[in-house]
Amino acid sequence: MSPQPRPGILKIANYVAGDLTIPGVAHPALLCANESPLGPSPAAVSAAREALANVHLYPDADTRLLCEALAKQHGLDPSWIMCGTGSESLIEVLCRAYAGPGDEVLMPQFSFPMFAIFANAVGATVVNAPSANFTADVDALLAAVTPQTKLVFIANPNNPTGTWVDRAAIARLVAGLPERVMLVLDSAYAEYLADPAYDAGLHYVTEHPGRVVVLRTFSKLYALAGLRIGWMHADPKTIDLLRRARFIFPVTAPSQAAAIAALGDAAHVQRSVAHNTQWLPWLAKELSSRGIEVLPSGGNFVLARFPGKWREAEAALRAKGVIVRAIPPLEGLRISVGLEADNRAVVAALSA
Ligand SMILES: Cc1ncc(COP(=O)(O)O)c(C=O)c1O
């Protein structure tokens, strides 16, 4: 018999990247991966370029300068921050450190797919709690906790739905989980959401050390998706544990330099937030006013539903040079906020 994989591996569907080309279109509008349409801060690009001169050296394993810059920005203790190769790597190491065969990893229905992928990869059982109106239902999550539950993941705002739950719901979730369960709040889109009812949850980490961690990323607002930088706010004991199971050098030196420079470019950050604040509601309103169901979004994208017709909707967009992400279980398309011309092209294509 040939070498056999662990059972959970074959439960994972092989990732199929979207086709980023359209025949005859030189520069399609890429609204399929929730990237920032304004691109990165020029200061971040320069910093990465400068750091290339020293890539014969290993990077700082503990990303100390980046942790200090993040700590300063968010009013945290740098020893309570750990960076990773994108926040997906932190999701992975959390699963590896806390879950295995016989354990349950709990998440809302329609969650960010990496939660289930890494839970399956470590041989744990994925449990989806029913969502209500495509929005996480924390009471359903609490009701689904069993003695086997080890980890609970919730992305808030959620990808691919864009929907989010308010601070009271997160407070109920934190208070209702047994002490032995680790709660992972993935706040990848936190910077886009200024609503006072929203809580990215960083304070829960110090209030409940060892029970709550928060994930953030440089891939969205900071527009550094290609450099793969994520970070986690966690107590030092949890970080000590996760450090044992992660790669030694998770963040390259150019990535560390770029992230620090990106944090320092407040004007660019402000422009990127302002762009989203202007165009996210515009896109949602224009599509809704044409009878398209758009889920309320707190991120930099909308999920537009086309029950029974999402393939046609996707084809109509492609015909206009726009590439979006189809989400078949939702019979919808996830459409990132783009530059003005791209947003207008989306509305024009879907109107037709
Ligand atoms: C909710 C959520 N978490 C995490 C990530 C992963 O981000 P990163 O690029 O930091 O791995 C994404 C990316 O789309 C996301 O939507």
The ligand as an SDF file (V2000), in Angstrom:
LIG
                    3D

 16 16  0  0  0  0  0  0  0  0999 V2000
  -11.5960   37.0160    7.4960 C   0  0  0  0  0  0  0  0  0  0  0  0
  -10.2330   36.8320    6.9450 C   0  0  0  0  0  0  0  0  0  0  0  0
   -9.2660   36.3790    7.7420 N   0  0  0  0  0  0  0  0  0  0  0  0
   -8.0160   36.1890    7.2990 C   0  0  0  0  0  0  0  0  0  0  0  0
   -7.6940   36.4390    5.9840 C   0  0  0  0  0  0  0  0  0  0  0  0
   -6.3010   36.0940    5.5300 C   0  0  0  0  0  0  0  0  0  0  0  0
   -5.5350   37.1600    5.4140 O   0  0  0  0  0  0  0  0  0  0  0  0
   -3.9470   37.0170    5.2320 P   0  0  0  0  0  0  0  0  0  0  0  0
   -3.6980   37.5420    3.8740 O   0  0  0  0  0  0  0  0  0  0  0  0
   -3.4090   37.8690    6.3270 O   0  0  0  0  0  0  0  0  0  0  0  0
   -3.5660   35.5880    5.3850 O   0  0  0  0  0  0  0  0  0  0  0  0
   -8.6540   36.9100    5.1070 C   0  0  0  0  0  0  0  0  0  0  0  0
   -8.3140   37.1410    3.6920 C   0  0  0  0  0  0  0  0  0  0  0  0
   -9.1170   37.2460    2.8340 O   0  0  0  0  0  0  0  0  0  0  0  0
   -9.9580   37.1070    5.6030 C   0  0  0  0  0  0  0  0  0  0  0  0
  -10.9320   37.5330    4.7880 O   0  0  0  0  0  0  0  0  0  0  0  0
  1  2  1  0
  2  3  1  0
  2 15  2  0
  3  4  2  0
  4  5  1  0
  5  6  1  0
  5 12  2  0
  6  7  1  0
  7  8  1  0
  8  9  2  0
  8 10  1  0
  8 11  1  0
 12 13  1  0
 12 15  1  0
 13 14  2  0
 15 16  1  0
M  END
$$$$
